[in-house]
Amino acid sequence: MKFLTTVNDIPELTQPNVHIKDKDGLLEKINSILKDGHSKLQIVTDFDHTLTRHQMDSGKIVLTSFGMFKDCPSVPQIYKDEDNRLSDIYKPIEVDHIMTVEEKTKHMIDWYIAAHKLLLGMKFPKQELNEISRNMVQCFRTGVKDLISYTEAHFIPVLVFSAGLGECVVAAMEAANFLLPHVKVISNFLDIDENDTILGIKGEVIHTYNKNEAAIKNTEYYEMVKERNNVILMGDNIGDAGMAEGMDHCDVIIKVGFLGRNVEGNLQNYLNKFDIVLVNDHTVNVVNAILKLML
């Protein structure tokens, strides 16, 4: 097994859109993960604009999981209008580079409570996601297929930890043939009755800034990883940097942040939270490059 003398030994880390605050610290983490090997590693990743791209080459913004839901034929226009209104209020807060995480969290909770109230009583035949999820396949980042294949071949568990809508995350993953036995999804799943009426969200609501508090323990995924103390984490939001904090046995966490909005204002904030920040990158090549050193 090859150990690195500098992070520049990985060509993908030398690209101009790759930002690293502490190269020595990152080098130590990478070498530690390489030393421990596949049997001690797990992948924890966000879904929206992390496994999927921020935008397509045409400039079109990629749908989030809630965006997929809004595209379903049964979803009424009144819901879409009100959801857009809420997004116009709270999305700028989510990406604000001055507001503290504590301040943002209060607003994110308000957003999720309001958004979930809109769902109550709506009819939602889940089969409507089939066509939309097929269109999402092209929206995954370049290299995600290789990532899933590699982790399957080497028995590395993957957790998709999403504050979005679970049914949509699962549908998109299934359409791309990424939802294999070693891949698990923790997200907000709808409580739907036998008449396809939405009764609410199952369990505790997961939002952008409480992923570290959401119950990973007592899940099927936790049983898969309780002996795995190393993590490669991927996210596109400051809150995503804490996704592995619910697993107290983790020793080494390499945090990879995808920054695609308000870059100039947010770069320093991301560098304070992530070991590697990728600006306007539509690939997972950096993560794949680290994995492929584990021979």
C-alpha positions in Angstrom: 0.0 0.0 0.0 1.3 3.4 -1.0 1.4 6.2 1.6 1.6 9.8 0.6 4.4 12.3 1.4 2.3 15.2 0.3 -1.4 15.8 -0.7 0.0 16.8 -4.1 0.7 13.1 -4.7 -3.0 13.0 -5.6 -3.3 15.0 -8.9 -7.0 15.6 -8.3 -6.1 17.6 -5.3 -3.9 20.0 -7.3 -6.7 21.4 -9.5 -7.3 25.2 -9.2 -10.9 24.6 -8.0 -9.7 22.5 -5.1 -9.2 24.4 -1.8 -7.5 22.9 1.3 -6.9 24.9 4.5 -4.7 22.4 6.3 -2.7 20.3 3.9 -0.6 18.6 6.6 -3.7 17.7 8.6 -5.4 16.3 5.5 -2.3 14.3 4.6 -2.3 12.7 8.1 -6.0 11.8 7.7 -5.6 10.3 4.3 -2.6 8.2 5.4 -4.5 7.0 8.5 -7.4 5.9 6.4 -5.1 4.1 3.9 -3.3 2.4 6.8 -6.6 1.0 8.3 -7.9 -0.1 4.9 -11.4 -0.9 3.5 -12.6 -2.8 6.6 -12.5 0.3 8.8 -14.0 2.8 6.2 -17.5 4.1 5.6 -18.9 6.8 3.3 -21.5 9.3 4.6 -23.0 11.6 2.0 -25.7 14.2 1.5 -28.0 13.7 -1.5 -29.2 17.0 -2.9 -26.5 18.8 -4.8 -23.9 16.4 -3.4 -24.5 13.1 -5.1 -26.4 15.2 -7.6 -24.9 18.2 -9.4 -25.7 21.8 -8.5 -26.5 22.5 -12.1 -26.3 21.0 -15.6 -23.9 22.2 -18.3 -26.8 24.2 -19.7 -27.0 26.2 -16.5 -30.2 24.6 -15.4 -30.4 24.0 -11.7 -30.8 20.4 -10.8 -34.0 19.5 -8.9 -33.7 18.8 -5.2 -35.7 15.9 -3.8 -38.5 18.3 -2.8 -38.3 19.7 -6.3 -38.9 16.2 -7.7 -42.0 16.0 -5.5 -43.2 19.4 -6.8 -42.9 18.1 -10.4 -45.4 15.2 -9.8 -48.7 15.7 -11.6 -50.8 15.3 -8.5 -49.2 18.2 -6.6 -51.5 21.2 -6.8 -50.4 24.6 -8.0 -51.3 26.2 -4.6 -48.7 24.0 -2.9 -46.1 24.9 -5.5 -46.8 28.6 -5.1 -46.6 28.5 -1.3 -43.5 26.3 -1.3 -41.8 28.8 -3.7 -42.8 31.6 -1.4 -41.2 29.9 1.6 -38.1 29.1 -0.5 -37.7 32.7 -1.4 -37.7 33.6 2.3 -35.5 30.9 3.7 -33.1 29.9 0.9 -31.0 33.1 1.1 -30.7 32.5 4.9 -29.4 29.0 4.3 -26.6 30.2 2.1 -25.9 33.4 4.0 -22.2 33.7 4.8 -22.5 36.1 7.7 -25.2 34.5 9.8 -24.1 32.0 12.4 -25.1 28.3 12.4 -27.1 28.9 15.5 -29.1 31.7 13.9 -29.6 29.8 10.8 -30.9 26.7 12.7 -33.8 28.6 14.1 -34.9 29.7 10.6 -34.3 26.3 9.1 -36.6 24.7 11.7 -39.3 27.3 10.9 -38.9 26.5 7.2 -39.2 22.8 7.6 -42.2 23.1 10.0 -44.0 25.4 7.5 -43.1 23.3 4.5 -44.2 20.0 6.1 -47.6 21.6 7.1 -48.2 22.2 3.5 -48.1 18.5 2.8 -50.8 17.5 5.2 -53.9 16.1 3.5 -52.4 16.1 0.0 -52.9 13.1 -2.3 -49.6 11.6 -3.5 -49.5 8.4 -5.6 -45.8 7.5 -5.3 -45.7 5.9 -8.7 -45.7 9.4 -10.2 -42.1 9.6 -9.2 -41.1 6.9 -11.7 -40.8 9.2 -14.7 -39.2 12.1 -12.8 -36.6 9.8 -11.2 -35.6 8.5 -14.6 -34.9 12.0 -15.7 -32.7 12.5 -12.5 -30.2 9.8 -13.6 -28.3 12.2 -15.8 -28.1 14.7 -12.9 -25.8 12.6 -10.7 -22.2 13.9 -10.5 -19.7 12.3 -12.8 -18.0 9.4 -10.9 -20.9 8.5 -8.6 -21.4 5.3 -10.5 -17.7 4.4 -10.0 -18.0 5.3 -6.3 -21.0 3.0 -5.8 -19.3 0.2 -7.7 -16.0 0.5 -5.8 -17.7 0.6 -2.4 -19.8 -2.4 -3.3 -16.8 -4.4 -4.5 -14.8 -3.6 -1.3 -17.7 -3.9 1.1 -17.7 -0.3 2.2 -21.1 0.9 3.6 -22.5 4.1 2.2 -25.0 6.2 4.1 -27.1 8.8 2.1 -28.1 11.2 4.9 -30.6 13.6 3.5 -32.8 16.4 4.9 -34.8 16.2 1.8 -37.8 13.9 1.0 -36.9 10.2 1.4 -39.2 8.8 -1.2 -37.6 11.0 -3.9 -34.1 10.2 -2.8 -34.8 6.5 -2.9 -36.6 6.8 -6.3 -33.6 8.6 -7.9 -31.1 6.2 -6.4 -33.1 3.2 -7.6 -33.5 4.7 -11.1 -29.7 5.0 -11.4 -29.3 1.5 -9.9 -27.3 3.0 -7.0 -29.5 1.7 -4.1 -27.6 -1.6 -3.6 -27.5 -3.6 -0.3 -24.5 -1.7 1.1 -26.2 1.7 0.5 -28.7 3.0 3.1 -30.9 6.1 3.2 -31.8 8.1 6.2 -34.2 10.9 5.3 -37.7 12.4 5.8 -40.1 9.8 4.7 -43.8 10.5 4.3 -46.5 9.0 6.4 -49.1 8.0 3.8 -52.4 6.2 4.4 -54.0 3.5 2.2 -55.7 6.2 0.1 -52.4 8.0 -0.8 -53.2 10.8 1.6 -50.2 12.4 3.3 -50.5 12.4 7.1 -47.2 13.9 7.8 -43.5 13.0 8.2 -42.5 9.8 9.9 -40.4 10.2 13.0 -38.2 13.2 13.9 -37.8 15.7 11.1 -34.3 15.9 9.7 -33.2 19.4 8.6 -29.9 20.8 7.3 -28.6 21.7 10.8 -29.6 18.7 12.9 -28.1 15.8 11.0 -25.6 15.4 13.7 -28.5 14.9 16.2 -30.7 12.6 14.1 -30.8 9.0 15.3 -28.2 7.0 13.4 -27.9 4.6 16.3 -30.5 1.8 16.4 -30.7 1.7 12.6 -29.6 -1.0 10.2 -26.8 1.3 9.0 -25.3 1.7 12.5 -25.1 -2.1 12.8 -23.1 -2.1 9.6 -20.6 0.5 10.7 -20.2 0.2 14.4 -16.7 -1.3 13.9 -15.7 1.2 11.2 -14.0 4.2 12.7 -13.0 6.1 9.5 -15.3 8.2 7.4 -15.2 10.0 4.1 -18.0 12.6 4.3 -19.5 14.6 1.4 -21.9 17.5 1.6 -22.8 20.8 0.0 -24.0 22.7 3.0 -22.2 23.9 6.2 -24.5 21.8 8.2 -23.5 18.6 6.3 -20.0 18.8 7.9 -21.5 17.4 11.1 -23.3 14.4 9.6 -20.9 11.8 11.2 -21.1 13.3 14.7 -24.0 11.1 15.7 -21.5 8.1 15.5 -19.2 8.6 18.5 -16.9 5.8 17.6 -15.4 7.6 14.6 -11.7 8.6 14.8 -10.8 10.0 11.4 -13.3 12.0 9.2 -12.3 13.5 5.9 -14.9 16.1 5.1 -15.4 17.0 1.4 -17.5 20.1 0.7 -19.1 21.0 -2.6 -19.5 24.8 -3.0 -21.6 25.9 -5.9 -23.5 29.0 -4.6 -22.3 32.3 -3.3 -18.7 31.1 -3.7 -16.8 34.2 -2.9 -18.8 34.9 0.3 -18.9 31.3 1.5 -15.4 29.9 0.7 -13.8 30.8 4.0 -16.8 29.4 6.0 -16.6 26.1 4.1 -12.8 25.9 4.6 -13.4 26.3 8.3 -15.7 23.2 8.3 -14.4 21.0 5.5 -11.0 19.5 4.9 -11.4 19.8 1.1 -13.6 22.3 -0.6 -14.5 21.8 -4.3 -15.7 24.9 -6.1 -18.1 24.5 -9.0 -17.1 20.8 -9.5 -19.6 18.4 -11.0 -17.6 15.3 -10.2 -16.6 13.1 -7.2 -13.2 12.5 -8.7 -11.3 13.6 -5.5 -13.1 11.0 -3.4 -12.6 8.3 -6.0 -8.9 9.2 -6.2 -8.5 8.7 -2.4 -10.5 5.4 -2.5 -8.4 4.0 -5.4 -5.2 4.4 -3.3 -6.6 1.7 -1.0 -5.3 -1.3 -2.9 
